[in-house]
Amino acid sequence: MTSTAVTSRELPHPARDEIRLEGVLHALSDPLRLQIVRELATDGGELSCSRFDLPVTKSTTTHHFRVLRECGVIRQVYRGTAKMNGLREGDLDDLFPGLLDSLLAAAARQAARQAVRIAADG
């Protein structure tokens, strides 16, 4: 017999048909959240929250992950004591074809321009 009860360790996520474009764009408009998504896309799998080196407090980091989860950009699951994060790439690509790839490519170009500018100044 399997239980259908939601445990306190399960986190709420929007269903695919509940993901809204404006929510995704809002979530990705923040540089730190975009950095999280870029790292998840580069890794291609799941990463624990502790793997991200963000220049903010733990509570602010938690907030950024919650925004990404509630907008449907990432899926968070507990694996033992670790909260693992994975990009909902399939859902996003089905709903908004090409959006994620375009945003990630634009973010990579922006990061490259910034690195060139920093190198020239330093």
ABEGO torsion letter per residue (X at the ends): XBBABBBAABBBBBBAAABBAAAAAAAAABAAAAAAAAAAAAAGBBBBAAABBBABBAAAAAAAAAAAAAAGABBBBBBEABBBBBBBAAAAAAABBGAAAAAAAAAAAAAAAAAAAAAAAX
